[in-house]
Structure formats: C-alpha cells, structure tokens
C-alpha cells in the first residue's frame, strides 16, 4: 500500500510549486510581496501575543518564551 504524504510534505510541495512558478515566469516580485506580508502578519500577531512588548529584533524563540512565561 502506498504511503500517504504528510500534511507538512504536501504544504512544502505546494509552496515549492508556487516558488518555482514565480521564478519560471520572472515574477519574483510576487515572492517579495508574499514574504513581506508574512513578516508583517507575524509581527502583528507577536505584538498582540506579547501585549505590545514584542520587538522586531527578538528571535522567534524569545518571542515564544515571552508568550509562554510572561503573559
């Protein structure tokens, strides 16, 4: 019986397809906008999760530690 792909692998495969399509069609700006939007969304969630204490210089680990230990 063939082994099912995990959700993570499917998501990675889909993301890889999107990146390859953007590169092959010379649409790097799409990738830039996607990364920029993801970064801004992360910062907004981090600020909300830390009651406004989040600093953009924080590592992801520091952000998670703050959320779990300080709030």
N, C-alpha and C positions, 0 to 999 in steps of 0.2 A: 504494500500500500504506500503511495507517495506521501511524503511528509508535508504537512501544511506549513506554509510560511508564517512566521510570527507577524503580529501587527507591526512591530518595530521594523522588521525587514521589509514589509510592504510599504510602510511610510518612507523608509530610506530609498527604496526603489522608485517610488513616485517622485520624491524630491530630486533624485538623481536624473530622472527623465525630464523634469522641469528645467533643471540647470542645463542639461545637455541641449535641450530645445532652444533655450535662450542663447546659449553660446553659438549653436549652429546657425541661428537666424540673426546673429550680430545684435542681439537685444540685451546687452549687458546692463543697460540702464534699468531693465525690469528687475534684475538681481540686486542692483544697488538700492532701488526703492524698497524691495522686499526686506532686505537686511535692515535698512534704516527704520522701516515701520516696525519690525520685530524688536529692534533695540528700544525704540520709544515706548512700545507697549510693555516691554519688560520693566523699563524704568518707572512707568506709571503704576504697574502692579506692585513693584518693590516699594515705592513711596507709600502707597496705600497700606501695604502689609506691615510697614515699619512705623506707621503713624507719622510719616513725614521725615523720619530720621535718615533714610537712605541717602547715600552719597554715590555719585556715579563712579567714584574711584574704588568702591567696595568690590571685592571679589564675590562671585556667586556664593561661595561657602560662607563668607562673612555675612552676607545678606540672609542666608538660611539660618545661620547661627543666631543672628539678631532676632529673626522672626520666632524661632523656637524657644529662645532663652529670655528675651527681653519683653516680649509682648504677651 
